[in-house]
Amino acid sequence: MGFPSINTSPTLDESWREARLLASQVKQNAQDNATAAANGLNGRTLIGLAAYMSDQYARLGVLGAIPNLAAYAQTQVSNPSLDVATAFNNMRTAMLNVVSWVMTNFPKDGSGNLLYQQFTGDGHTSYTTFTSGQLASLVTLLNALIATID
């Protein structure tokens, strides 16, 4: 068997570090979108938000399935009352709630095609903008996600 390169299974430390980095990035993305939603968001941004959260949700799922990672992570935090596995699952659930909101609330035609772009008078296109009022429940979900990450 050859020497384990970086392409082999990550160590528990590497996996823990990646999960924490992804959580930090997810929190920043949620904060940015929650703040921006006060002025409205365009359809392209909402689609990007759903795709980003879905991708990070999946990657965190891969990391969460690494044997012994939850136990390792629990030893790394200085708070014995914090159940790392539960906090991790709560974060992922909150991420999925954001994705589900976008998928459910995004306007579609009768065939399920997304309605977020239209032609301008000169043949270009512009993205539909969703108002802060339309996004209020999404902001609530983003804030709930933010609250699951320290």
C-alpha atoms as one frame of an Amber mdcrd trajectory, in Angstrom:
protein
   0.000   0.000   0.000   1.306   3.431  -0.910   1.848   6.426   1.326  -1.495
   8.181   2.013  -1.524  11.384  -0.043  -3.899  14.272   0.264  -6.281  12.424
  -2.077  -7.014   9.726   0.488  -9.628   9.908   3.200  -9.210  13.008   5.332
  -8.239  12.705   8.960 -10.712  13.516  11.690  -8.881  16.775  12.325  -9.060
  17.766   8.646 -12.756  16.858   8.460 -13.551  18.772  11.647 -11.656  21.794
  10.325 -13.496  21.652   6.985 -16.898  21.348   8.675 -16.142  24.403  10.815
 -14.911  26.370   7.797 -18.026  25.493   5.810 -20.232  26.467   8.755 -18.489
  29.827   8.937 -18.962  30.386   5.200 -22.612  29.351   5.357 -23.199  31.787
   8.208 -21.533  34.632   6.286 -23.574  33.844   3.175 -26.790  33.786   5.199
 -25.907  37.090   6.879 -25.093  38.718   3.547 -28.351  37.563   1.979 -30.462
  38.485   5.013 -28.988  41.990   4.984 -29.355  42.388   1.225 -32.972  41.199
   1.348 -33.919  44.464   3.069 -33.466  46.088  -0.344 -34.861  43.150  -2.292
 -33.042  40.346  -4.077 -33.127  39.440  -7.724 -34.098  36.019  -8.954 -30.568
  35.098  -9.919 -29.405  35.753  -6.359 -32.175  33.584  -4.911 -31.355  30.728
  -7.253 -27.683  31.075  -6.313 -28.590  31.051  -2.618 -30.539  27.814  -2.974
 -27.754  26.157  -4.990 -25.071  27.287  -2.535 -26.979  26.060   0.514 -27.806
  22.786  -1.220 -24.154  22.188  -2.133 -22.916  22.983   1.374 -25.694  20.872
   2.904 -24.531  17.911   0.804 -20.847  18.416   1.629 -21.592  18.720   5.327
 -23.598  15.505   5.041 -20.535  13.736   3.640 -18.410  15.087   6.464 -21.023
  14.212   9.072 -21.015  10.604   7.889 -17.296  10.142   8.574 -16.982   7.495
  11.293 -16.136   8.895  14.732 -16.188  12.535  13.595 -18.990  13.516  15.991
 -17.136  12.013  18.947 -13.895  13.661  17.826 -15.625  17.020  17.412 -17.154
  16.723  20.873 -13.666  16.358  22.369 -12.498  19.481  20.505 -15.044  21.902
  21.951 -14.537  23.324  25.416 -18.186  22.991  26.307 -19.238  19.563  27.577
 -22.889  20.670  27.646 -22.876  21.337  23.883 -24.071  18.336  21.903 -22.038
  18.859  18.731 -23.979  16.271  16.735 -27.320  17.893  17.557 -25.979  21.372
  16.788 -24.606  20.065  13.471 -27.940  18.493  12.552 -29.838  21.647  13.552
 -27.578  23.721  11.284 -28.126  21.366   8.354 -31.884  21.356   8.920 -31.900
  25.160   8.915 -29.937  25.133   5.654 -32.446  22.767   4.105 -35.271  25.044
   5.268 -33.732  27.908   3.274 -33.419  25.737   0.160 -36.985  24.486   0.562
 -38.318  28.037   0.934 -36.699  29.146  -2.315 -37.914  26.057  -4.163 -41.444
  26.436  -2.828 -41.827  30.194  -3.133 -40.014  30.908  -6.370 -42.507  31.780
  -9.116 -42.995  29.093 -11.770 -45.178  28.668 -14.801 -47.616  25.781 -15.201
 -44.805  23.475 -16.320 -42.583  24.279 -13.358 -40.223  26.554 -15.308 -38.757
  29.298 -13.149 -39.924  32.851 -13.795 -37.126  35.217 -12.928 -35.942  36.943
 -16.082 -37.579  39.106 -18.699 -36.629  40.987 -21.828 -35.994  44.685 -21.634
 -37.052  46.974 -24.475 -33.655  46.756 -26.154 -33.395  42.962 -26.347 -31.352
  42.440 -23.185 -32.703  40.724 -20.121 -33.183  41.760 -16.530 -33.810  39.672
 -13.470 -37.031  39.933 -11.543 -36.503  41.587  -8.175 -38.258  40.235  -5.110
 -39.177  42.849  -2.515 -38.274  42.817   1.142 -41.917  42.041   1.875 -41.847
  38.994  -0.382 -38.626  37.867   1.286 -39.646  38.427   4.918 -40.186  34.746
   5.692 -36.925  33.850   3.947 -35.090  36.374   6.120 -36.644  34.694   9.164
 -35.252  31.359   7.978 -31.843  32.894   7.241 -31.768  34.384  10.733 -32.724
  31.009  12.193 -29.838  29.438  10.260 -27.450  32.136  11.477 -28.517  31.396
  15.056 -27.472  27.743  14.680 -23.839  28.728  14.030 -21.713  30.484  16.652
